[in-house]
């Protein structure tokens, strides 16, 4: 799905953008394993990763995002906003999740154990804009989740800090320069890959996370960043 708007081209389908970025091996190393939502894919990914995030194929602002964990051989939990549900079987858990989805299409992404600030997950938004034919950085910011939530979006109560402050508070000041350099490298490389396939984009919002081991992950790219 690609829609051309006055503010630049919008590519709404997250899986389509992910598949394009996965064609580049350097970028692919930083994208969590991602599949379209189905019972088989969910079961396989939970067996492999233990935790996954389910999110709408088209959407923004953290709306409809669900975190699922496999606790034991046949015990599961999923968290939707501030509510967590426990299940004794995959089938009962899957049935409950389907009720929240209605008729929307979703994808599944490996869950990442993000570094935290005072016990709250933090991720990063890099806003990249094109003006007069040249790309520039409009912002690199950190988003700290509201207490009790795993999503960091500002629409869900997340707190905004500078990217440098967020990195410093979560993993240490000595990592700020290197991690911002890596985010810029992935932003510029990904933008070139996307532009090689689609023309007319002039604003992009990249969502990055840093896990507890210090690795940078790129969760998605938004073509109409908020």
N, C-alpha and C positions, 0 to 999 in steps of 0.2 A: 504494500500500500504506500503510494507516494502522492502527496498532495502539495500543490504549489500555492503558496500564500504570498500576500504582498510583502510580508516581512522576511521572505526567504522560503526555500523549499523545505517542506516538512515530510520526514520519513517516519511514519508512526509505528510501524511494526518492529518490535524489539528483536524478534528472532531474525528478521531479514537483515537488520543492521549487524547483529552478532555474526551471522554467517559470512557477511562481507569481510568483517574484521578478522575472522578466523583464517582467511586465506593468507594472511601474513604471519609467518612463524614467530616473529618477535612479539607481535601483539598477542598472539594466541596463548603464549606462556602466561599472560596476565589476565586472561578471561576465565572465570570459573566454569567448569563443565556445565553445559546448558542444553536442555532438551525441551521439546514441546510437551505439554501436560497430557498424561494418560496414566491409567492405573499401573500398567507395566513399567513405564518409565519412572514413576514415583517410587514403586517398590524397589526397582533396581538401584536407583540413586540413593535411597535411604540405606539399603544394604551396603552400598559402597562407601558412602560419605557420613552416614549417621545423622546429618542435619542438612536440610535443604530449605530454600526460600521459593515460594510460589508467587508469581506476580502476573498481572494482566498483560497480555500480549501488546495491548494498546492502552496507555494510561500514564498518569504522572502524579506527583505529590504524595506518593506512598499509599494511595488508595487501593484497597483490596489485597494488600500484601500479606501473605501467611507464612509463618515459620513452622516447619515440621521437624520433629526429632524422633528417632527410633531409640528408645531407652534400653530395652532388653529384646529378647528373641521375638516376643509378641506384644510388646507394650509401646505405645506411641503417645506423643503429645503434639498438639499444634496450638500456636498462639496467633490470635487475630486481634490487633490493636492491644488492649490491656487484658484480654481474656485468654486464659489457657485451659485447654480441654485435654482430658486423659482418656485413653482407650486401651482395651485389652486385646484388640485385634486390628489388623490392617483394614479389613472390610468395614468395620464400624467407623474407623477414623476417616476412611475415604468417603463413605456415605455422608458424613457430617460436613466434610470440606466441600463436597459438591453442592450442598445447600447454600453455601456462601457465594458460590461462583455464578449462579443463575445461568445465563446462556453465553457468558463471555468466554473468550479463548485465553488460555494461560500458558506460561512457560515455567519450567523448573530449573533452578540454578543451585549448584552446590553452595551450602551455607559456609560463610567465612567467619571465623572467630576474630572479630575486630579488636584492635587495641581500644582501650577505654580511657575516659576521663572521669575520675571519681565514680567508677563503676558503671558509667554510661557509654554505650558505643559511640564512636565518632567516625564519620566518613568525610569525603571532600568533594566539592564541586569546582571544576575548572571551567570557567566560561570563556569561550573563544569566539571572537567576532571578526567578520570581514568587512573592512571599510576601504573604499577606493581601491579595490582589488588586492588588498593586503590583509592577512590575518594578524590579529593582536590579542593579547590576553586582557580581558576585561576584569577578571577576578579569579583568585584562587582562595577559597574559603573552606573552613571546617564547619561541620554541622554536628552538634552534640545532641544525642537523643534526649527527649524528655524522660524524666524518671518513670520507669514502668513500661517503656516502649522500646522496641528494637529498631523501629524505623526512625531515621534522623530528620526527615523532611520538616521544613519550617512550618508547613501547613498543619503538621501534627504536633507542634509545640517544640520543635528542635531549636537549639540555641546556636546562633551564628558567631563564629570567631574567625580571626584571620587564619589562613592556612599554616603560616609559620607558628602561630600560637598553638593551634591544634596539634601539630606534630610534636612540638616541644612538650606540651602537657601530657601527651599520651605515650610517647616512646622516648622522649628526651631531646634537648636542644641540639645535641651534637649531630642529630640526624636530619635537621631541617633542610639544609642545603642539598644533600644528596636526594632526599625523597621528593623535593620540589623539582629537582632536575629530572628525575625519572618520570614524574607526572607530565612535565613539559615534553619530554621526548616521546612518550606514548601519545600525548595529545596531537603533536605535530605529525607523527607518523600515521596515526589513525585518520586524521583529517585528509592527508594525501590519498590514503586508500579509499576513503568514502568519496572524495571528489573525483577519483578516477572512474567511478561508477555512476555518480549522480552529480549533475550540475545545478547551480542556482542556490546552494546553501550559503547563508551568511551569518548564522549564529549556531553555535554548538555548545552543549553543556555536558561535560564528561563527569561521570560519577566514579570516584576512586575510593578504595578502602586500603588500610594498612593492617595486616593481621598481627597476631601476637608474636609472630616470628620476624616481623619487619618487612614481609613481602608486600609489594603493591599489587592490588587487584583492580581491574576495571570492570565495573558492574554493567554499565550501559552508557549510551550516548544519546542525548536528547537534542532534537533539531529545533525545538521551540523551548529552550530552557527558561524556567521561571526564576 
